[in-house]
């Protein structure tokens, strides 16, 4: 079957991949490169002390900015605070363009929203800003910010066509996917309710190739701009989302089957890494289900495949889903409604298989290009009905490319209830298999949409119940990863947050754990045009910090600018401090006669 072959092709390309072992694993750490981490004694004494970071010093925070840029920042924040303007901003922009003409309209945008949030129109024009920020200790994550300006009806049509199989469309087969992993017309426009993430809609394979070429150019530009750069990609830009839905459904059912077996063994409610199935009891359950004869089932769970501990944890269970095991041809799970056993993997048409293969090839090409030019590749997280597949495919890329250092970074959305389980499982998998863990931690961009979809369609809300619960989850996941970094100099994390409390928490834990900014294990990330009072003090103090830098022609980045305006409006309470610091610095410059000072 197609998905089984894909799993095999991914794992078979990974050098040195060995079966997992459930024997008790000591918390072994890879030996650090001599240049990766400073040692003790004289080297430790020679290391400079960790600099203090003052987020309340307006003069230092805006030392890199000219006075007119501060004034523009204040103007944009003020406009974003107006509900009336935001509610009609698209109509107002359309009217302004008609009245002013394209040339004057472009100048107006570059003086306001475009100039605040976008670096320039092409790779050449953005160089001055990249070099300027770099001089003040702030790196760049380049992104071509052009988005398709589709109507809601067009977006819905494209989504429904690309998320259903040929058999579902022609009526020859009903979908056996769970309702969470089926396309639903009411939520066909995935942009609805999303203000902080770009959305791609599948058109055809040529369009996916075009997206790949755009990503390749960004990777090359990042490599040329810095020797420590990042680039971000989205997997929904690289192929038909039907594959991601079907694969996510497979992975979720298989994981749920594990927890169902755990409940039968009296282990319901345990954390993912603490849940271990007794192999003997597991074999007995599978025999009773009639999946295969007892002799064959006993041959599935052997010391060669699962170690000698007599138990199976979730990592071992997940490894059984690929076709290196004899179990793979019997992949069935019980239907929770009917109680009947159903095939886990779906059949694809030849065309669908080809589309799926091309998506994997595009991912591989991007990773190879990133490795060639020395750029780290961050795979963005997306909606929960795509995310299990995105995470698994990213993990397979990490197995292949994160051999000497983290080249591929997976993204973890901490507003999800299962975020901690996801982080701890992947850290443990990296330990066992010996590849380098790389992560980006975010809160998440799809909360309103995810809640509405779960409520409307009728499945459990995957999002933490409150903002405070999400903050707690973020700090819990971050603390676990930082503990790993303390013992493993090759593991790295990007703290992608505009939340000053989270940044302070990170700095405090780094100091407690002895993680020095010079080791470049902990990175910080914010969007261009937002929270300079966090980014620049960090950069000037020597911490690795990056701005997400979009670029593209004015008219083609308007959807991006629209989202930035809406996002600023949604965090205006957090922006109050930013406005206060901006006014404070402008007033200081006015009093001291330094309004015309040039950044130095």
N, C-alpha and C positions, 0 to 999 in steps of 0.2 A: 504494500500500500504506500501511497505517496508520502504521507507524513513519516512513516517508519523509515523509508529510504532517505528522507531528508535528515532525520536524526542520525542515521548511520553515516551518511556522507559527511556531516559536520564532525562527528566524533572520530571518524576514521582519518580525518586530516590532522588530528591533533597529535603531535609527536609525544611519545612517552606516556600516553594516557593508560592508566591501569585501573582494574576493578577497585571499587571502594572496599574498605574494611571496617567492620563494626567492632573490632577489638578496641578496648579502651585506648584512646589516643592521648598521649601527653601533649601539652601545649607547646609543641616544638616550634621553633622560630628559625627561619632561614638565616644563614650567616650574612651579615651586611657586607656590601662592597667596601673596600678600604676608603673610597672617596664618597660613599653614600652617607656615612654617619661618622662623626668624630668620635674618637675613643676617649678613654679616661686619662687621668694623670696630666701630663704636660699639655696634651692636645686640648683636654677639657679646660685647663686653666687658661689657655690662650683664647678660648672662645669668648667673644664679647658678651656682656650680660644682655638678657632679653630686654629690649627697650620698652618703656611705658608708653601707652597709647592714650591720648587725651582727646575724646570725642567732643568735648565742650569748648575747645580752643578754636574759635571761628577764624582767627587770623591764620593759623596753621592749616586748618581744614580747607580754606579757599585760597591758599597761597598760589595755587596753579591757575587761578581763574582771574580774568580781567573784569573790571567793574561792570562793563556792559553785559557780560555773561551772567554775572550775579543778578543784575536787573532783569534779564530775560528769564532766568530761573524763577524769580519771584512772580513775574507776570504769568508764566505758564502754570505755576502752582495756584495762582489766584483764579485763572480761567477754569482750571480743573475743579475748583471748589464750587463752581456755579452749576447747580442742578439744571437750571433753565437752559444754559448754553450747551451742556452735555447732552441733554435730551434732544436737542435739535442740531447738533454739531455737523451731521452729515449734510443736512439741507443748507446750513449756513455756509459750509465750504463750497457747495455746488453753486450757490448764489454768488459768492465772492469770486469764484473762478469766471463766471459768466460776465460779471460787471468789470472785473479788472483785466481780463485777458490772461492767457497762460503765463506770459513772461512776468508780469507784475505779481500774479498769484504765487509763482514759484519763489519770488523774492520775499514775499510776505511769509511764506511757510519757512523759508530758511532763516528768517529773523525771529521766528517763534518756535512752533512745535517741531518742525523738521530739524532746525538747528539745535534744539535741546536734546532730541532723542536719536538722531541719525547722524552718522559720521560724514557722509558725503555720497556722491552719486556713483563712483566707481572705485576700483582698487587704487588707482593713482591719486585721486583726490582725497582719500582718507589717510594717506601716509603722514601728513603733518600732525593730525590729531593723535595718531598712534604713537608717533615719536615724542610728541609733547607729553602725553600721559606717561609714557615709559620713562621720561626724564624725571618724573615725580614718583616713580616706583609702582606704577599701575600698568599691568599688561592688558592685552586685548584678546577677546574671543570673537573672531570675525563671523558675521552671518549676513548673507545676501537677503535683505529684508523684503523682497518683492513677494506679494501674495496675490492670488487670483481674486478678483473682485466679482464673485458670483452672487446672484440673487438667491434668497432662501430656497426658492423652488428648484433652481438649477443644482444647488448643493444637495438638496434632498434626493433629487433624481439620480445624481451621480453616486450618492452613497448607497441607495437601494440597489442599483445595478451592480456595484462593485462588491457588495457584502453578501450577495446571495449566489449560490452555485448554479450551474447550468441546469442541473436536475430540479432544483427548487423553482427556477424561473419557468421551465417548460412544463412543470406539473408532474413530471415522471417520478419524483421522489420528494417526500416531505422531510423537512429538516429535523434531525434528531438531536440537534444542539439544544442545550438548555436556553431558556428564554433570555437570560442575561447575555448570551453569546450569539443571539440572532439580531438581524437588522430590524429596526422598528421605525416606521415612517415618521412618527411624531418626534423622533430624535435624529432624523436624517441629517439635519444641518448641525454638525458637531461644533460649529462656532458659537451656537446659542448659549449664552450665559458664561462664555469663556473670554476673559479679558487679558490674560497674561501668557497665552501660548498660541503659536501659529497652527493653523489647521490645513492639511493637505487633503485634496479629494482626488481619487483615482480617475484618470481619463482614459489612458491607454499606456502601452509599454514604452512608446516613444517619449511620452511625457515623463515617465519614471527615469528614462535615460537622461533626459534634460535636467531633472532634479539632481541626478548623480553627478553630471558634469558641473553643475553649480556648486555642489558640495566639494568636488575635487578642486575647483578654483579657489574656494575658501581655504581649504587645507593648504594648498600651495602658497597662498598669500599669508597665512598664519606662519608657515615655515619661514617665509622670507622676512617677516616682520620681527620675529623673536626666535631665540633658541630654546624657549621654554613655553611654547604656545599651546593653545587648545583650539579645537573646532567642535561644533555641535551638529548632530544629525538627527533626523526623525525617520523611523522605519516606515511610517505610513507614506512617506514621500517616495519610497523605493519599490513599491509593489502593490499588488491587489490586496486590500484589507480583508477579503474573504478568508485568505490563508491565515492571517493573524487571529481572526475570530475562531476558526475551526481548531487551530492549534491551541489557543487559550482554553477552549472548551475541553480538549483532550487532557491538558495538564491539570486543570481544575478538578475534573472528574477523578483522575488518578490520585490526586492528593486527597480528595474527600474520601475515596475508597480506603486509603491508609488510615485516616482518622476514624472511619467507621469500624475498621478492624481493631483499632486501638480501644475504642469504646467497648467493644465486645470483650477485650482483655482487661477492662476496668481502669483504663487510662484516659478517660474523657477529661477534657479541660486542661491538660498539661501543655506547657510551652512546647513548641515544635521540636527544639533540640533535646528536650527531656523525654520525649515519647519514643519508646523502643518496643517493638513487637517481638514476642517470643516466637522463634521460627517454628517450633513444633506445633504450637497452637495455630499459627498462621497457616501452616500446611493442612491442618485438619479442617480449618474453615474453607480453604480453597477446594479441598476434596468434596466437602458437603455441597458446595455450589455446583459441582459437576463440570468444572472447566476442563479438566484433563484427568487421566488415570493417576492413581496415587504414586506409582513408581516414577512416572515422568515428573510429577510435581516435586517429589523429594529430590530429584536431580537438578531442579532449578536453583535451590538454595544450598549451595555448597561452600566450603571454605575458599575455593578458588574464586568464587564470585562475590561472597559476602563476608569473608573472614571467619574467625573461629569463636566469636563471642556468644553465638546462639541467639542473637537478637538482630532485628532490622530497624534502623532508624529512617527518618524521612529522606535523607540523602541517598541511602542505599536503595530505598523504594523507588525514588525518582530515576536512579540509574538503570532500573530494570525495564524502563519504558523504551529503550532503544534496541535495535535489532541485533546487537551483539549477544543478547541472551536468548535462550530457547523459549522463555516465557513470552517473548514479543509477539509470536504468531497466535497467541491465545489472549490477546489484549481485549478483555471484556470487563464491563463493570455492571453492577446491578442498577436498574432503573428504579429510583426511589419511589416513583408513583406506582409502577406496575409490579415491581419485584422481579421482573424478568432480566436475564443477562442480555446485554447489548454490545455490539462491537464498539471498541473505543475509537478506532480510526476510521475515517470516512474515505470513500473512493473519490478520486478526482478524474476529470476528463484529461485527455492528453494535453489540451491547450492550457488547462488550469495547472497541470504539473509543470509545464514549460514556464508559465508565469511565476510559479513558486521558485523554480530553479533560478530564474533570472534575478529575482529579488535577493536570493542568497549570494549570487555572483556579484551583484552591485555592492552588497555589504562587504564582501571580501576585497573588492577593488579599492573601496574607500579605506579600509584598514591597512592594506598594503601601501597605499599612497601616504597615509599618515605615518607609517613606520619609516618610509623612505625619506620623508622630509623632517622627521623628528617632532611631530605634532601629536599631542594626546587627543583622542577622539571620545567625546562625551555623547552617549546615546540617550536622548531625551525620553522621559517617561510620558505616557499618554493615557487615554481613558482605560478604566479597569477591565473593560471587555477586550482590549488589545494587550494589556500589560503583561499577563503571564507569558504570552508568546514572545513579546519584545524582550522581557528579562531573560528567558531561556536562550534566545538567539544571541543576545549580548553575552551571556555566560559562555556560550560555545566560542564566540570570538575571543573572549578573555583567555580561555584555555589555550587557544592557538597563538595569540599574539602577546599575552602578558607573561612571557617566560622570564625575561631578565628584569623588566620593570613594567609598571602599569601603563600600557598604551591605550587600552579601552577602559572607559569609566562607565559603570552602570548608574542609573539614576533611581533613587529611592524616594517615594512620596510619603512623607511622614504624617499626612492627614489620614492615611489608611490605617484601619484597625490592625492589619497584619504586617505593618511596616517592620516592627522589631523582629518578628519571625523571619521575614525576608532577609534582613540584614545579617542576622546571626547565622542563618543557614548558609548564606553565600560566603561569609568570612570563614566558617568551618570547612566548606568545600575547598576554598582556596588553600587552606592549611593542608588538608589531606592530599590534594593533588599537586601541590607545590608550585602553583602559579601566583602571580602578584595581584593582590586585591586593590581595586581602584573604584571609588564611589563618589557620586555627587549627591548630597542630601538637600532636598527641597521640601517645602511644606506641601505644595500641590496647586494645580491650576484649574481643576475641573470640579470643584466642590459643589457649586449650585447645580450644575448639569447632572452630576452623579447622583445627588440626592433626589432630584426630580425624576430621573430615569428609574431609579430603584423603586420609588413610591408608585409611579405610574404603571410599571410593568409587573411589579410584585415580587421583588427579591430583597434580601437583606441589604440595608444601607451599608456600603463598605467604608464610609467615612466616620472618623471619630466624632462623638456627639457634640463636642464643644471646641472652641478655639483654644481654651486652656488645655484640654486633653491633647490637642495636636501639638502644642508647645511642649508638653510633658513628653510626648512620644518623640518629638524631634531631639530633645536633649538626651533622652534615654538612648536612642540610636546613635547619636553623635558620641556620647560618652563611651559606649561599647566599642565603636570604631577607634576612638582616640586611645583606649586601653590597648587595642590591637597594635596600633602604631608605635606605642611605647616599646613593644617587644619585637616588632617587625619593621625594620627600616625601609623595606621595599613597598610596604602598603602606603596608600595615599588617599586623601579625602578632600573634596571641594565642598566647603560650607557655603552654599548658595542661599544667602539670606539678606534681606534689608532690615531685619529686626536687630536693633542695637543690643537688646538684652541677650540674644543668642550669640552675637559676636563677643560680647563681654564674657559670657559663659565659656565660650571656646578658648579665649585668651587665658582665663583663670585655670581651666583644666590643662591647657598646654604647659603653663608654668608649674602646676602641681606634678605633672607627669614627666617633666624634663624634656618636652618637645620644643626644640629651638627653631625659630623661623628660618635660620640658615640651612636647616636640613631639608627644607622644601617638601615636607610631608603633608602639611595642612595648607590648603589654598582657600581664599575667600573670593566670592563672586557677587557682583551687583550689575544692574542694568545701566547702560550709558544714560546720563541725564537724571539719574535718581541716586539719592543717598551719597553724594560726594563727601559729606561730613563723616562717613564711615570709611569709604574706599581710600581716600587720599591720606588721612592720618595713618592708616594701616600700611600703605605703601611707603610712606616717608619714614616709618619706623622699621622698615625692613621685612615686613610680612609679605608673602606672595599673595597679591590680590589682583583680580582681573575685572575688567568691564566687558559686558556683553555688547559688542559693537556692530549694530546693523548698518547696512549701506544699500543704496539703490536710488534710481531716479525718483523725483518728488512724487509724481502721480502714481507710481507703482508701489510706493510704500505707504500710501494713505491708509490702507486697512491696518497696517502695523501702528501708525500714529494714532489711529482711532482707539486701538486697544490700550496704548500707553496712556492716553487721556483718561479712559475709563478706569484703568488700574490706579492711576493717581487719585481719582475721585474716591475710590474704595478704601484708600489708606490715608485719608486726609488727617486723621487724628495723629498718625505717626509722622505726617509731614509738618505738623505744627512746630516741632523742634527744629526741623530743617529751615522753615521760614524765619524762626527767631534768630537762628545763627546767621542766615543770609542778611537780614536787616542789621544785625549787630556788626557784621563785617563792613557792610556798606556805610553805616554810620561812622565807624572808626576811620575809614578811609576819607570820608568827608571832613571829619574833625581834624585829621592830621594832614590834610591837603594831598592825599595820595590816591585820589580817584583815578588818576591816569597811570598808576604804577603798572609796570610790565612784569608778568610772572617770572620769578627767578628762584 
